[in-house]
Structures are given as C-alpha cells and as structure tokens.
C-alpha cells in the first residue's frame, strides 16, 4: 500500500504541539560537542540503522541548526525495562554520554505474559533514570508509542498507565519529555479516516516506524530539546534532501524530496509509485539486454 508522505506531513505538524518542551523558550538544551545515548528497543535500533530513522533525524536536525552532537545507539530488539536496566551500565553509563533518551514500554506491554507488569516497570524505569542521573547523564523521557494504530485496542488501553507513570516521573524529576504517544494519537486523529482504513500510516507493521513515524518521533524529540518552529522547519527541509532514505521498488534508495516528486507523477497518472518505478526498471533492463546482444 502506498502511504502519502506529503499529506501526512501536515498532520505531523499539528501533532507536534503535543510534545512537551522543557527549558527556556528558544534555548536548545543539548550543546555542540555533547553526545546523546538513545536507549530503547527495536524501534530505537531501527531508528539508528535506517538513513531516515528517528535517531539519525534527531542528529541531523540538530546539526542543521548548528548543534553538532555524537549519537550513542543503544537500542536492542525485543528489550523491555528489565533488559535495559541490566545493560544500562555497559551500553550507556560506561560510554559517558551527556544525554540519554529513554524509549521503553512497548515490549513491556506487547509481550503479554512475558512482559513486565506495571509495578515492576515503574521500579525498573525509576532505577534506570536515577542511575543515569547519578552518573551525571541528563535524561529525556519518551512516552511509549502505540502498539497497533488502533488507539482503542487492548494493548493500547493497557499501556495508558505505563505512559501516565512516565509523565509523572518526568514531572517529579524535572526531566524534559517528548510525549510521543500523545503526538502519535493526534497525528492519527488528524489523518483522513478513509486513509486510515486503508492501512498503517505512521508504521510499517503497527509498531515499527515508517518514514512518517520516524519524522514524527524526531520532531517530538527535537521540540523537547527546545527547538522552535523555525528550527524544526529547517530540520524538515534538511531531511528532505538526505540521500538514500527511501527505497522505491527495486531501485537504489532515493531522497524524500525525490520520492515526493515521483508521487506527483504517479498521482497524475493515477498509478502506484512502486509499480511505476518497477515498470520503468523493467523497460530499462530490457533495453540493456537488447543493446548487449
């Protein structure tokens, strides 16, 4: 299914206001020369691995606004709060980052009986935050994103008190928070219902982010770091031209801006982008074969 990037961008802008911003207006909390550890699960691991993953977009968004930082990827697929607590020293504290973003909660709920009950989750998350702070690492809390894009489903209802706890903890310890759960809910609510009925809009599988979801997460984190509307707009413009961010059909990766241009052509022809590109590739390969004979 083709997801319209352009139509969803406006929804992400609307939803961005749900990301809480800590610090003085106009002040970017993270400074050049500092480092950010991104602690999390597979969403974070993919966010560091993909050219347009949210971890890379955060770093790029800061850089284009004059803040040059080093990322310390610390996402591992399947990990829950107990797993992250167990490896916190090795994967974060020993690497001495200036900042740590904490993204945890999806697997604690999603894994059901093998997950982590709420009270144990509270204990684990509190220990992670306190250990990081004791090591002079500044912490940003990220609320857990949705488990399936149906906000009314059972997992998302179970996750509500988990996220409420994160909001409460951030307030108690005066930590910046990117309320990505609220932001994702707002983005989905702003998307046309007919589009939502056709399938996932912000994720590939209901949980792991697609291009739109990664931009949503990065925008929320940048706002929580203190970037204003103009700085966010500058970051988004920069993201458009990151090479190799989008895979189209069997073609090499292209930029988001190039993909948007292909969408315009496909819309005029009332066609699917992947199908259009694959057909063009097939014609090009046929021509190459003929010329080689």
Secondary structure, 3 states (H helix, E strand, C coil): CCCCHHHHHHHHHHHHHHCCCCCCCCCCCCCCCCEEEEEECHHHHHHHHCCCCHHHHHHHHHHCCCCCCEEEEEECCCCCHHHHHHHHHHHCHHHCCCEEEEECCHHHHHCHHHCCCHHHHHHHHHHHHHHHHHCCCEEEEECCCCCCCCCCCHHHHHCHHHHHHHHHHHHHCCCEEECHHHHHHHHHHHCCHHHHHCCCCCECCCCCECHHHHHHHHHHHHHHCCCCHHHHHHHHHHHHCCCCCEECCCCCEECHHHHHHHHHHHHHHCCCHHHHHHHHHHHHHHHHHHHHC
